[in-house]
């Protein structure tokens, strides 16, 4: 198969969905004409599962036991089928979908852990944005598979991180990726490791603030309100996360340290001789971007300027900028080295200093 | 080494120090605020010119003291900060400080006989007390007074008072009078790298001790010692060499070591 070709396999017992797979393929061919979506009844694919085709992504229906194929019915659910796929294709991502509406999908697919399926989608999402999600994700998984034998540094380069973050990222990667038998060889020992890397990127790096920040965290980190950040958003483009899986992100992410570099560069451009600039990046940002009083981020509790981080309001789960001193540690939040904690915002009536 | 090269090396040392504080697992585990502040300072310092740069550790870094019955019982911590300003290749500002803050629970502590004089008096009793403060400075604060260029001061103006109040509570007691600015004792010009190393070797803190044994850290400390301490001790050595040469010569007025260390041209 050509290097830019992609094969996505759609497993579904409802053959009425087959035309949707064709539509999906047509839409994806606008990005790349070497894309194919193969539609299979679970029993039909089971018969050929050991052929080991060059498949890039599986899309599996949650319910597979309603319709027969040549008189045979698959007796399990999507989750058990994933197990079958994993045994034979340990490096290929499996996305599971449910025909239930979005509001029900989390409940409907809740029993499937993040380790079991690489992503969960609704049928509506497949019809709406499926061609984008599946095409770009499959491409990125393929990039990982093609890079994994070249060692960790090359894998980390797929994230395009700032230099200062590379060593930390290397430290945090799952141990299995750092073992000597894995380094530089593509053997049975590496089977499934590309998915380990992808899972870490998607479920840790991109999900938990620390290296990458969403709009609110980014704005707060450089001392701005969300609105002030949005007004200057094009200035922060060099800090945008453009690594693997960035094309299918719902909300954009920025590298924290690159944002800081942008503030410093901007301040340098503006600086006149002998001016003493603040060394706190949040205060430097006020100078660099001519921030007005109401452009400066404000703590949700004490209303003081320059909150340190983002916290969560216990009453409604809303995230807001907050000082460390105006927030408490969140005992329910799993702490991870080099990632920020999601702190609990103290109630506004309470004295933040107590 | 020329002054220009010296200050450039100094800036490089701080850049590497801040990078280390940002990437150290031990620091991250102890207090996430420190690496977050460190990376912000790293970015600004890295972006500055060698000729003019400014580093201000503010808000100060707070490091809780652990495994010490007297300090840990009610929560005590070190508050570390300071600033350096280089302007047109000249060191204009240089000071670092450490405050030790101890919280108290007067009724509980009286049982153990720990009460300090401030705690015994209801008028001065506070939740938090600054029990020690050391200020390391280079420069002359009061021109008309003979004072050493590089010195240590006990107490001093507590610039970090507001930051401590914000961290811990408004109820803070500092009885090492803010207005007392002397005496200043000659002291080697230590910077935040050496200061942190000395503190972490003497106090058990939330930063795991393994931090101190990491080759990267030891390298930073040695670089800092070479940059900051070597010139100071060479100066003292020169003084003794000169003293030996000039001793007994009637026309040469011998200065004391203290006077020598107070001279304006004595720059560290």
Boltz contact constraints between the chains, C-beta under 6 A:
constraints:
  - contact:
      token1: [A, 168]
      token2: [B, 23]
      max_distance: 6.0
  - contact:
      token1: [A, 257]
      token2: [B, 39]
      max_distance: 6.0
  - contact:
      token1: [A, 260]
      token2: [B, 40]
      max_distance: 6.0
  - contact:
      token1: [A, 260]
      token2: [B, 43]
      max_distance: 6.0
  - contact:
      token1: [A, 261]
      token2: [B, 43]
      max_distance: 6.0
  - contact:
      token1: [A, 264]
      token2: [B, 43]
      max_distance: 6.0
  - contact:
      token1: [A, 264]
      token2: [B, 44]
      max_distance: 6.0
  - contact:
      token1: [A, 264]
      token2: [B, 47]
      max_distance: 6.0
  - contact:
      token1: [A, 268]
      token2: [B, 47]
      max_distance: 6.0
  - contact:
      token1: [A, 276]
      token2: [B, 54]
      max_distance: 6.0
  - contact:
      token1: [A, 279]
      token2: [B, 41]
      max_distance: 6.0
  - contact:
      token1: [A, 279]
      token2: [B, 44]
      max_distance: 6.0
  - contact:
      token1: [A, 279]
      token2: [B, 54]
      max_distance: 6.0
  - contact:
      token1: [A, 279]
      token2: [B, 55]
      max_distance: 6.0
  - contact:
      token1: [A, 279]
      token2: [B, 56]
      max_distance: 6.0
  - contact:
      token1: [A, 281]
      token2: [B, 40]
      max_distance: 6.0
  - contact:
      token1: [A, 281]
      token2: [B, 43]
      max_distance: 6.0
  - contact:
      token1: [A, 284]
      token2: [B, 44]
      max_distance: 6.0
  - contact:
      token1: [A, 324]
      token2: [B, 33]
      max_distance: 6.0
  - contact:
      token1: [A, 325]
      token2: [B, 166]
      max_distance: 6.0
  - contact:
      token1: [A, 325]
      token2: [B, 167]
      max_distance: 6.0
  - contact:
      token1: [A, 337]
      token2: [B, 25]
      max_distance: 6.0
  - contact:
      token1: [A, 337]
      token2: [B, 28]
      max_distance: 6.0
  - contact:
      token1: [A, 338]
      token2: [B, 28]
      max_distance: 6.0
  - contact:
      token1: [A, 353]
      token2: [B, 169]
      max_distance: 6.0
  - contact:
      token1: [A, 353]
      token2: [B, 170]
      max_distance: 6.0
